[in-house]
Amino acid sequence: MGVNSNRVEDFSSHETSIRIPSTNTISPPMEIHSVCLPPKKTTLQKLKHRLSEIFFPDDPLYRFKNQQWCKKLILALQFLFPILQWGPDYNLKLFRSDIISGLTIASLAIPQGISYAKLANLPPIVGLYSSFVPPLIYSILGSSRHLGVGPVSIASLVMGSMLGEAVSYSQDPILYLELAFTATFFAGLFQASLGLLRLGFIIDFLSKATLVGFMAGAAVIVSLQQLKGLLGIVHFTSKMQFIPVMSSVFNQRDEWSWKTVVMGFSFLVFLLTTRQISMRKPKLFWVSAAAPLTSVILSTLIVFCLKSKAHGISIIGHLPKGLNPPSSNMLSFNGPFLAVAIKTGLVTGILSLTEGIAVGRTFAALKNYQVDGNKEMMAIGFMNIAGSCTSCYVTTGSFSRSAVNYNAGAQSAVSNVVMASAVLVTLLFLMPLFYYTPNVILAAIIITAVIGLIDYQAAFRLWKVDKLDFLACSCSFFGVLFISVPLGLAIAVGVSVFKILLHVTRPNTVAMGNIPGTHIYQSLNRYREALRVSSFLILAVESPIYFANSTYLQERILRWIREEEEWIEANNESTLKCIILDMTAVTAIDTSGIDMVCELRKILEKQSLQLVLANPVGSVTEKLHQSKVLESFGLNGLYLTVGEAVADISALWKAQP
């Protein structure tokens, strides 16, 4: 095949167009341009470019170009340890802001840490351990200035639910603790691997719609589980489904404690009120931030002063003083429960990673700086690996702590260091003060924290904008509520993947018409002023053409042609002669797609119809050229635009006798 046949040019060719006069009445005469092939590349060059686009879309090494080796070393250290990038410019003024924000989030992190550990069926002290070591690691490796690190409700719930199905935390607490630390290790390993291998796009399968439904369902289940603490029930189900939980609540009515109910709902109303105040007046953020610790202090004082009359109220009891004990000896990499630990680690790792990166990017956008997703994956992963060896369970960036951190005026990750220092003081000196803290206050704190995860406005927007997204959201919500937390998440991901497959296998095709007086061609359905072009059927394919959709596209195009011929016959219009495929949106094509195009051309040729391709992108043009398919299309089978195709072919028809 000659290089310039079909009006196809090599990129290196100096000729830019072939001028063919047009007598088309639809639009003024135009010049007919050539369709250029992309620059020639070897297979290795193409592979390198493709891998670069997949794994390095942000070109992370651009800073290293044209630098001396010593400068490259400094840049490499700054890349691995972001603290070296902003640390030299840190000053006392910034430190003052970070002290205030760090102490503020510490007042929230201490009661939340204890509460979330209980949610994961772990000893309360583990929640405080998890608010000490991970924030220190993140302050060195993380790239967000406002992320408040620590345990979060969703990961705690999932860990407690998944591990609880395999091991009873009350009957075998040591084994349960070993599995929790092992799951944390695998969560960190998975997260760090995604960052190192730049595979962060995997977490994109958890779509916004999926997360909205999942978090709402989890929030409902968490809140219902806290009825155990709010009502003072001793014998309560360990299951995480709606029906068993509600059955347990009403079957154990004889265990309800009126003292616990009065204290629990009083403090719950107090916490929800402070939350509303801070939501309506953001400048009063400190009201909701200080409310959990205030509730813990007040409830502890009440129980302590009335301990002779408060027999019905359960308390936390003894909490050991001291720093995090090493737990590397408790990591278990063999035995019958290893698969459970790995599965729990993967699920909690994905969820915590998704939440942490989303929160970090949210506050970075407010302050107009960038958060590197892959760096965040490595930072969160390494802090969880370190945490698993220091008696911590899965941690990530918490939205509530980060929001308080942002509103308190945090300037850098030093606020996490200040928070960890406050937790350290608590671990060393203040643990005996929590002895009389009632469990009911922890339940109230958890309910207040998770109730904000129910985003009904987002669900309403999904219903208005995309019904399939709303279906994914609903499946996630009801799956978590009535089946189980991990299966609910799996169902939602399955619906999201089904949606992707639906878009790939059943792509959209559009019949196009001309906007009078212009060379613009748009959808006949969208634009009332668009007119059919006599003897032409112009179709736009709005997706890549792959093996998965090539058969469907062929059948759909033939149906378009049949319907167009029926319309022509009903309206006594000119006979259909030419079908133009606008391939502007066809970003890729494989061999099955090429075969489909070739087969379609043969079918139409038998019906005395001409098939024309308009504006194929570079890679598609190259594959059609290499497969020799363009030879069968002839000189008038490939055009740069739909307008040029219509003008040129119309002119040729008029020139014929």
C-alpha positions in Angstrom: 0.0 0.0 0.0 1.4 3.4 -0.9 2.0 5.9 1.8 -0.3 8.5 0.4 -3.2 6.3 -0.7 -6.5 6.9 1.1 -5.2 10.4 1.8 -3.0 8.9 4.6 0.3 10.6 5.2 3.5 9.9 7.1 4.1 12.4 9.9 7.3 13.3 8.2 5.7 14.3 4.9 5.9 18.0 4.0 2.6 17.8 2.2 -0.2 19.0 4.5 -3.3 18.8 2.4 -4.8 17.8 -1.0 -7.0 20.5 -2.4 -10.2 19.2 -4.0 -12.8 21.8 -5.1 -16.2 21.1 -3.7 -19.6 22.1 -5.0 -21.4 21.0 -1.9 -24.5 23.1 -1.2 -24.6 22.4 2.5 -21.6 24.5 3.3 -19.0 26.6 1.5 -16.1 25.0 -0.4 -13.4 23.6 1.7 -10.0 22.1 1.3 -9.7 18.4 2.0 -6.9 17.5 4.4 -4.8 14.4 4.6 -5.1 12.0 7.6 -1.6 11.8 9.1 -0.1 8.7 10.6 1.5 9.1 14.0 5.4 9.3 14.2 7.0 6.0 13.6 8.1 4.2 16.9 9.6 0.8 17.6 7.6 -1.7 19.6 9.9 -1.0 22.6 9.2 2.7 22.4 5.5 2.1 22.2 5.6 -0.2 25.2 7.7 2.3 27.2 5.3 5.1 26.4 2.3 3.0 27.3 3.8 1.9 30.6 4.8 5.4 31.4 1.2 6.6 30.8 -0.2 3.9 33.0 2.2 4.0 35.9 3.8 7.5 35.8 1.1 9.9 34.5 2.4 12.6 36.8 6.1 12.1 35.7 7.5 12.0 39.3 11.1 12.2 38.1 10.8 15.5 36.2 12.6 17.3 39.1 15.7 15.2 38.6 16.2 16.2 34.9 19.4 18.2 34.2 20.5 18.2 37.9 23.9 17.4 39.3 24.3 14.2 41.3 24.4 16.0 44.7 21.2 17.9 43.9 19.6 14.6 42.8 20.5 13.0 46.1 18.9 15.8 48.0 15.8 15.7 45.8 15.6 11.9 46.3 15.7 12.2 50.1 13.0 14.9 49.9 10.9 12.7 47.7 11.1 9.8 50.1 10.9 12.0 53.3 8.6 15.0 52.6 9.6 16.4 56.0 13.0 17.3 54.5 11.2 19.4 51.9 9.2 21.7 54.3 11.3 21.2 57.5 14.1 23.7 56.6 11.5 26.5 56.2 9.7 25.7 59.4 9.5 28.5 62.0 8.2 29.4 65.5 5.0 31.1 64.0 4.0 27.9 62.3 4.9 25.9 65.4 2.4 28.0 67.5 -0.4 27.1 65.1 0.5 23.4 65.1 0.6 23.3 68.9 -2.9 24.7 69.1 -4.3 22.3 66.4 -2.3 19.3 67.8 -3.7 19.7 71.3 -7.2 20.3 69.9 -7.2 17.0 67.9 -5.6 15.2 70.8 -8.7 16.1 72.9 -10.7 14.3 70.1 -8.3 11.5 69.4 -8.0 10.2 73.0 -11.7 9.4 73.5 -12.1 8.3 69.9 -9.1 6.0 70.1 -10.6 4.2 73.1 -14.0 4.1 71.5 -12.9 2.7 68.1 -10.8 0.0 69.8 -13.9 -1.2 71.5 -15.7 -1.1 68.1 -12.9 -3.4 66.7 -13.4 -5.7 69.8 -9.9 -4.8 70.9 -8.7 -3.6 74.4 -9.3 0.1 74.8 -5.5 0.7 75.4 -4.8 -0.5 71.8 -6.8 2.5 70.5 -4.5 4.9 72.4 -1.4 3.0 71.2 -2.7 3.5 67.6 -2.9 7.2 68.2 0.8 7.5 69.2 3.2 5.6 66.9 1.4 6.0 63.5 1.0 9.8 63.6 4.8 10.0 64.2 5.6 7.8 61.2 3.2 9.8 59.0 4.6 13.2 60.0 7.9 12.0 58.4 6.6 10.2 55.3 3.3 11.9 54.6 2.7 14.7 52.2 -0.6 16.2 53.6 -0.3 19.1 56.0 -3.8 18.6 57.5 -4.4 14.9 57.8 -5.2 13.8 61.3 -4.0 10.2 61.7 -5.4 7.5 63.9 -8.1 4.8 64.1 -11.3 5.2 62.1 -14.7 3.8 62.6 -15.1 2.0 59.2 -11.8 0.1 59.4 -12.5 -0.7 63.1 -16.0 -2.0 62.2 -14.7 -4.2 59.3 -11.9 -5.6 61.4 -14.1 -6.4 64.3 -16.7 -8.0 61.9 -14.4 -10.1 59.8 -12.2 -11.3 62.6 -15.2 -11.9 64.9 -16.6 -14.4 62.4 -13.5 -16.6 62.8 -12.4 -16.1 66.4 -14.3 -15.1 69.5 -12.6 -12.1 71.1 -14.1 -12.9 74.5 -13.1 -16.6 74.5 -9.7 -16.4 72.9 -8.5 -12.7 73.3 -4.8 -13.5 72.7 -5.4 -15.2 69.4 -7.8 -12.4 68.4 -5.1 -9.8 69.2 -2.6 -11.7 67.2 -4.9 -11.8 64.2 -5.6 -8.1 64.5 -1.9 -7.2 64.5 -1.2 -9.6 61.6 -4.1 -8.2 59.6 -2.7 -4.7 60.3 0.7 -5.9 59.0 -0.8 -7.2 55.7 -2.9 -4.0 55.4 0.2 -2.0 55.6 2.2 -4.3 53.2 -0.6 -4.1 50.7 -0.9 -0.3 50.9 2.9 0.3 50.7 3.1 -2.2 47.7 0.4 -0.2 45.8 2.4 3.0 46.3 5.7 1.5 45.4 4.4 -0.3 42.3 2.2 2.8 41.5 -0.9 0.7 41.3 -3.2 3.2 43.1 -5.8 3.0 40.3 -6.9 -0.3 41.9 -8.7 1.5 44.7 -10.6 3.5 42.0 -12.9 0.4 41.7 -14.4 1.7 45.0 -16.5 4.3 43.3 -18.0 7.3 45.1 -21.4 5.8 44.8 -20.2 2.5 46.3 -18.6 4.3 49.3 -21.6 6.5 49.9 -23.8 3.4 50.3 -21.2 1.4 52.2 -20.5 4.1 54.7 -24.1 4.8 55.3 -24.8 1.1 55.9 -21.8 0.7 58.1 -22.9 3.8 60.1 -26.3 2.4 60.7 -24.9 -1.0 61.8 -22.3 0.7 64.1 -25.0 2.9 65.7 -27.3 -0.1 66.3 -24.4 -2.1 67.8 -23.9 0.8 70.3 -27.3 0.1 71.7 -25.6 -2.5 73.8 -23.7 0.2 75.6 -26.5 2.8 75.6 -29.0 0.4 77.1 -26.6 -1.4 79.4 -27.1 -4.9 77.8 -24.6 -7.5 79.0 -25.5 -10.5 76.7 -25.5 -9.0 73.2 -25.1 -10.6 69.7 -21.7 -10.4 68.1 -23.3 -10.4 64.6 -23.3 -7.3 62.4 -26.6 -7.6 60.6 -29.7 -5.5 61.1 -32.1 -8.3 62.1 -29.9 -10.2 64.6 -28.9 -6.8 66.3 -32.5 -5.6 66.6 -33.6 -9.1 67.8 -30.9 -9.0 70.5 -32.0 -5.5 71.6 -35.6 -6.5 72.2 -34.9 -10.1 73.4 -32.7 -8.7 76.2 -35.2 -6.1 77.5 -34.8 -7.4 81.0 -31.1 -6.4 81.0 -31.8 -2.7 80.1 -30.5 -0.4 82.8 -32.4 2.8 83.4 -29.3 4.5 84.9 -27.3 3.7 81.8 -30.1 4.8 79.5 -30.4 8.2 81.2 -26.7 8.9 81.2 -26.2 7.6 77.7 -28.9 9.5 76.0 -28.1 12.7 78.0 -24.6 12.7 76.7 -25.6 11.6 73.2 -27.9 14.7 73.0 -25.1 16.9 74.3 -22.6 15.5 71.7 -25.1 15.8 68.8 -25.9 19.4 69.9 -22.3 20.4 69.9 -21.9 18.8 66.5 -24.8 20.9 65.1 -23.3 24.1 66.6 -20.0 23.5 64.9 -21.6 22.6 61.6 -23.7 25.7 61.5 -20.9 28.0 62.8 -17.5 26.6 61.6 -15.6 29.2 63.7 -16.9 27.3 66.7 -15.2 24.0 65.6 -13.6 23.7 69.0 -17.1 23.1 70.6 -17.5 19.7 68.9 -13.8 18.9 69.1 -13.7 19.3 72.9 -17.1 17.7 73.5 -16.0 14.0 73.5 -13.2 14.6 76.1 -15.5 16.9 78.1 -18.1 14.1 78.1 -15.5 11.5 79.2 -14.3 13.7 82.1 -17.9 14.6 83.3 -19.2 11.1 83.0 -16.1 9.7 84.8 -16.6 12.2 87.6 -20.3 11.4 87.9 -19.6 7.6 88.1 -16.8 8.2 90.6 -18.9 10.4 92.9 -21.9 8.1 92.7 -20.0 4.8 92.6 -22.0 3.4 95.5 -25.2 4.0 93.6 -24.0 3.3 90.1 -23.8 -0.4 90.2 -25.8 -0.8 86.9 -23.3 1.2 84.9 -20.4 -0.7 83.4 -17.0 1.0 83.4 -13.7 0.6 81.4 -11.7 -0.5 84.4 -8.0 -0.8 84.6 -5.9 0.4 81.7 -2.1 -0.3 81.8 0.3 2.7 81.9 3.4 2.9 79.7 4.5 3.1 76.1 3.4 0.8 73.3 4.8 -2.7 74.0 6.5 -4.4 71.0 4.1 -6.8 69.2 6.3 -8.2 66.4 6.4 -11.5 68.3 2.5 -11.7 68.0 2.5 -11.5 64.2 1.4 -14.9 63.0 2.3 -16.0 59.4 1.1 -19.6 59.6 -1.7 -21.5 61.1 -5.4 -22.0 60.2 -6.3 -18.4 60.5 -3.7 -16.9 58.2 -6.2 -16.6 55.3 -8.6 -14.7 57.6 -5.9 -12.2 58.6 -4.8 -11.7 55.0 -8.4 -11.1 53.8 -9.1 -8.8 56.7 -5.9 -6.9 56.0 -6.7 -6.4 52.3 -10.3 -5.2 52.9 -9.4 -2.8 55.8 -6.3 -1.7 53.9 -8.3 -0.7 50.8 -11.0 1.0 52.8 -8.5 3.0 55.0 -6.4 3.9 52.0 -9.4 5.2 50.1 -10.6 7.3 53.1 -7.1 8.6 53.9 -6.3 9.7 50.4 -9.7 11.2 49.8 -9.5 13.2 53.1 -6.0 14.4 52.3 -6.9 15.5 48.8 -10.0 17.3 50.1 -8.1 19.6 52.5 -5.2 20.0 50.1 -7.6 21.4 47.5 -8.9 23.9 50.0 -5.3 25.2 50.6 -4.2 24.9 47.0 -1.4 22.3 47.3 -0.9 18.9 45.9 -1.0 15.5 47.7 0.9 12.7 45.9 -1.4 9.7 46.0 1.4 7.2 45.7 3.4 8.8 48.5 0.4 8.7 50.7 -0.1 5.0 50.0 3.5 4.4 51.0 3.3 6.6 54.1 0.0 5.0 55.3 1.4 1.5 54.5 4.7 2.0 56.3 3.0 3.5 59.3 0.6 0.4 59.5 3.6 -2.0 59.2 5.4 -0.1 62.0 2.1 0.0 63.9 1.6 -3.8 63.7 5.0 -4.2 65.5 4.1 -1.7 68.2 0.7 -2.9 69.4 -1.4 -0.8 67.0 -4.2 -1.8 64.6 -5.2 -0.3 61.2 -5.0 3.5 61.1 -5.4 6.1 58.4 -6.5 9.8 58.0 -9.7 10.4 59.8 -12.1 13.0 58.3 -13.3 14.2 61.7 -9.8 14.7 63.1 -8.6 16.2 59.9 -11.5 18.7 59.8 -10.7 19.8 63.3 -7.0 20.0 62.5 -7.8 22.2 59.4 -10.2 24.5 61.3 -7.8 24.8 64.2 -5.2 26.3 61.8 -2.7 23.4 61.3 0.2 24.4 59.1 2.1 21.1 58.8 2.3 17.5 59.9 3.9 18.7 63.2 0.3 18.9 64.5 0.4 15.1 64.4 3.6 15.1 66.5 1.9 17.4 69.0 -1.1 15.1 69.2 1.1 12.0 69.6 3.0 13.9 72.4 -0.3 14.5 74.2 -1.2 10.8 73.8 2.2 9.9 75.2 1.6 12.0 78.3 -1.8 10.3 78.7 -0.2 6.8 78.3 2.5 7.5 80.9 0.7 9.4 83.6 -3.1 9.7 83.1 -4.3 6.1 82.5 -5.6 5.5 86.0 -8.0 8.5 85.5 -10.0 6.4 83.0 -10.8 3.6 85.4 -14.3 4.9 86.2 -15.1 6.0 82.6 -18.4 4.4 81.7 -18.7 2.3 78.6 -21.9 4.1 77.7 -20.0 7.3 77.0 -17.9 5.5 74.4 -21.0 4.3 72.7 -22.3 7.9 72.6 -19.0 9.1 71.1 -19.1 6.4 68.4 -22.7 7.2 67.4 -21.9 10.9 67.1 -18.8 10.2 65.0 -20.4 7.8 62.5 -23.7 9.6 62.1 -22.0 12.1 59.8 -21.2 9.2 57.4 -24.8 9.0 56.4 -24.8 11.3 53.4 -28.4 11.3 52.2 -27.9 14.3 50.0 -25.2 12.5 48.0 -27.6 9.5 47.5 -30.3 11.9 46.3 -27.8 13.4 43.8 -26.9 9.9 42.6 -30.6 9.2 41.9 -31.0 12.4 39.9 -27.8 12.1 37.9 -27.1 8.3 37.4 -29.5 5.5 38.2 -26.8 2.8 37.9 -24.7 4.6 40.4 -27.7 4.8 42.7 -28.2 1.1 42.2 -24.6 0.5 43.3 -25.1 2.7 46.3 -28.3 0.9 47.3 -26.7 -2.5 46.9 -23.8 -1.5 49.1 -26.1 0.0 51.7 -28.6 -3.0 52.0 -25.8 -5.5 51.5 -24.0 -4.2 54.6 -27.2 -3.8 56.5 -28.7 -7.3 55.9 -25.9 -9.6 54.7 -22.5 -8.6 56.1 -20.0 -5.8 55.9 -17.5 -7.5 53.5 -20.2 -9.1 51.3 -22.0 -5.8 51.1 -18.8 -4.2 49.9 -18.2 -7.0 47.4 -21.7 -6.7 46.0 -21.3 -3.0 45.5 -17.9 -3.4 43.8 -19.5 -6.1 41.6 -22.3 -3.7 40.6 -19.6 -1.0 39.8 -17.6 -3.5 37.7 -20.9 -4.6 35.9 -21.5 -0.9 35.1 -18.0 -0.6 33.6 -18.6 -3.8 31.5 -22.0 -2.5 30.4 -20.4 0.7 29.1 -17.6 -1.2 27.4 -19.8 -4.0 25.8 -22.7 -1.7 24.9 -21.2 1.6 23.8 -23.3 4.5 22.7 -23.8 5.2 19.0 -25.4 8.5 17.7 -26.9 9.5 14.4 -25.6 13.0 13.4 -26.8 15.8 11.3 -25.5 19.1 10.0 -26.0 22.4 11.8 -27.1 24.6 8.8 -24.6 27.2 7.6 -21.7 25.4 9.3 -19.4 22.4 8.9 -20.5 21.2 12.4 -22.2 17.8 12.8 -24.0 17.0 16.0 -26.6 14.5 17.4 -30.0 14.7 15.7 -31.6 14.0 19.1 -29.8 16.7 21.0 -30.0 19.5 18.5 -33.3 20.3 16.9 -31.6 22.5 14.3 -29.4 19.6 13.1 -30.6 18.3 9.7 -30.1 15.0 8.0 -27.7 15.1 5.0 -29.4 13.7 1.9 -28.1 10.3 0.9 -25.8 10.1 3.9 -26.1 8.3 7.3 -23.6 9.8 9.7 -22.9 7.7 12.8 -20.6 8.5 15.8 -19.2 5.6 17.8 -18.5 6.8 21.4 -16.1 4.2 22.7 -13.0 2.1 21.8 -13.8 -0.8 19.5 -12.8 -4.1 21.2 -13.5 -7.8 21.0 -16.1 -7.2 23.8 -18.2 -4.8 21.8 -17.4 -5.4 18.1 -20.3 -7.8 17.4 -22.7 -5.5 19.2 -21.5 -2.4 17.2 -21.8 -4.3 13.9 -25.4 -5.3 14.7 -26.3 -1.8 16.0 -24.9 -0.1 12.9 -26.8 -2.4 10.6 -29.9 -1.6 12.6 -29.3 2.1 12.2 -29.0 1.6 8.4 -32.3 -0.4 8.3 -34.1 2.2 10.3 -32.7 5.0 8.1 -33.8 3.2 4.9 -37.3 2.8 6.4 -37.4 6.5 7.3 -36.3 7.4 3.8 -39.0 5.2 2.2 -41.7 6.7 4.5 -40.7 10.3 3.7 -39.8 9.9 0.0 -36.2 11.1 0.5 -33.1 10.4 -1.6 -31.8 6.9 -1.6 -29.1 6.1 1.0 -25.7 5.8 -0.6 -23.0 6.4 2.0 -22.5 5.6 5.7 -19.9 7.8 7.5 -18.5 6.5 10.8 -17.2 9.4 12.9 -14.4 7.8 14.9 -13.3 10.8 16.9 -14.2 9.1 20.2 -12.8 5.7 19.2 -9.6 6.0 21.3 -8.4 2.4 20.6 -9.2 -0.6 18.4 -8.0 -4.2 18.5 -7.9 -7.0 15.9 -11.5 -7.9 16.5 -12.5 -4.3 15.9 -10.5 -4.2 12.7 -12.1 -7.4 11.5 -15.5 -5.9 12.3 -14.8 -2.8 10.3 -13.6 -4.9 7.4 -16.7 -7.2 7.6 -19.0 -4.2 7.8 -17.5 -2.7 4.7 -18.1 -6.0 2.8 -21.7 -6.2 4.0 -22.5 -2.7 2.9 -20.7 -3.1 -0.4 -23.1 -5.9 -1.2 -26.0 -3.5 -0.6 -24.3 -0.9 -2.9 -23.5 1.3 0.1 -20.2 3.1 0.7 -18.5 3.0 4.1 -16.3 6.0 5.0 -14.2 6.5 8.2 -13.8 10.1 9.6 -11.1 11.3 12.0 -9.7 8.1 13.4 -7.2 8.9 16.2 -3.5 8.2 15.6 -3.2 4.7 17.1 -6.4 3.6 15.3 -5.2 5.0 12.0 -1.9 3.2 12.5 -3.5 -0.2 13.2 -5.8 0.2 10.2 -2.9 1.1 8.1 -0.7 -1.8 9.3 -3.5 -4.3 8.9 -3.9 -3.3 5.2 -7.6 -2.6 5.8 -7.4 0.9 4.4 -6.5 -0.5 1.0 -10.0 -1.8 0.5 -11.5 1.6 1.3 -10.0 3.3 -1.7 -9.1 6.9 -2.1 -12.4 8.2 -0.8 -12.7 6.0 2.3 -10.9 8.0 4.9 -11.2 11.7 5.8 -10.1 14.1 8.5 -13.5 15.4 9.4 -17.1 14.5 8.7 -17.6 17.9 7.0 -14.8 17.2 4.5 -16.1 13.7 3.8 -19.6 15.0 3.0 -18.2 17.8 0.9 -15.8 15.7 -1.1 -18.1 12.7 -1.7 -21.0 15.1 -2.6 -18.8 16.8 -5.1 -17.7 13.4 -6.6 -21.3 12.4 -7.0 -22.2 15.6 -8.8 -19.2 15.2 -11.1 -20.3 11.8 -12.2 -22.4 11.5 -15.4 
